[in-house]
Structure formats: structure tokens, C-alpha cells
Amino acid sequence: MKFHDAEHDKLFVFLINNFTLPALTIAQLYRCRWLIELFFKWIEVTQLPADCVQK
């Protein structure tokens, strides 16, 4: 599925298996997922002591 972000003039391509949802909804879900991943990365870097981080 392809989604064009007109505000930033970027094209995003998503691999999906649910074709009933509109492209905008899929793009919003991926955006939320990415923000959650960035939040956890920030926690690892700034809040946890180095010996508590498991990789």
C-alpha cells in the first residue's frame, strides 16, 4: 500500500495484509508504532543504568 504525505512531499510504501483499511489509517498506525519505539529507545538511553539494559 502506498501513502503520499503531501505536507512533506514524501511517499511511504507499507507491506500489509489487511486491505480493508484506508491508506491513511495504515500510515497513522505505523506513525504511532514508530513514536512508541522512539520513546522506548529514549528510556534506554536516558533513564536506565547501563547494566540494566538488555540487548
SETORSE-670003 format. One record per residue (C-alpha): y negated, x negated, z negated; residue number from 0; residue in one letter. Coordinates in nm, 4 decimals, decimal comma, always signed. Layout:
BEGIN
Y X Z NUM a;
...
***
This chain:
BEGIN
+0,0000 +0,0000 +0,0000 0 m;
-0,3480 -0,1295 +0,0829 1 k;
-0,6702 -0,0639 -0,1058 2 f;
-1,0159 -0,1724 +0,0108 3 h;
-1,2738 -0,2357 -0,2625 4 d;
-1,5971 -0,1558 -0,0793 5 a;
-1,8125 -0,2720 -0,3713 6 e;
-1,6796 -0,6296 -0,3496 7 h;
-1,5584 -0,6102 +0,0120 8 d;
-1,2022 -0,7124 -0,0813 9 k;
-0,8689 -0,5890 +0,0459 10 l;
-0,5798 -0,5619 -0,2008 11 f;
-0,2170 -0,5177 -0,0979 12 v;
+0,0275 -0,3777 -0,3550 13 f;
+0,4059 -0,3578 -0,3365 14 l;
+0,5046 -0,0184 -0,4735 15 i;
+0,7983 +0,2184 -0,4830 16 n;
+0,6041 +0,5355 -0,5721 17 n;
+0,4352 +0,6671 -0,2609 18 f;
+0,3200 +0,9922 -0,4215 19 t;
+0,0232 +0,8317 -0,5989 20 l;
-0,3025 +0,7643 -0,4141 21 p;
-0,4046 +0,4052 -0,3405 22 a;
-0,6996 +0,4281 -0,5811 23 l;
-0,4694 +0,5212 -0,8706 24 t;
-0,2354 +0,2304 -0,7943 25 i;
-0,5321 -0,0093 -0,7804 26 a;
-0,6633 +0,1217 -1,1138 27 q;
-0,3221 +0,0768 -1,2774 28 l;
-0,2962 -0,2823 -1,1552 29 y;
-0,6510 -0,3497 -1,2769 30 r;
-0,5656 -0,2195 -1,6253 31 c;
-0,2477 -0,4258 -1,6314 32 r;
-0,4410 -0,7393 -1,5383 33 w;
-0,7002 -0,6761 -1,8128 34 l;
-0,4208 -0,6431 -2,0694 35 i;
-0,2677 -0,9725 -1,9553 36 e;
-0,6064 -1,1451 -1,9797 37 l;
-0,6517 -1,0062 -2,3320 38 f;
-0,3179 -1,1480 -2,4484 39 f;
-0,3982 -1,4828 -2,2861 40 k;
-0,7307 -1,4859 -2,4740 41 w;
-0,5461 -1,4147 -2,8009 42 i;
-0,3069 -1,7041 -2,7362 43 e;
-0,5887 -1,9462 -2,6619 44 v;
-0,8418 -1,8496 -2,9268 45 t;
-0,6699 -1,6765 -3,2159 46 q;
-0,3254 -1,8244 -3,2700 47 l;
-0,2485 -2,1681 -3,4092 48 p;
-0,0747 -2,3917 -3,1557 49 a;
+0,2565 -2,3892 -3,3451 50 d;
+0,2761 -2,0064 -3,3306 51 c;
+0,2562 -1,9765 -2,9529 52 v;
+0,5989 -1,9446 -2,7934 53 q;
+0,6485 -2,0298 -2,4296 54 k;
***
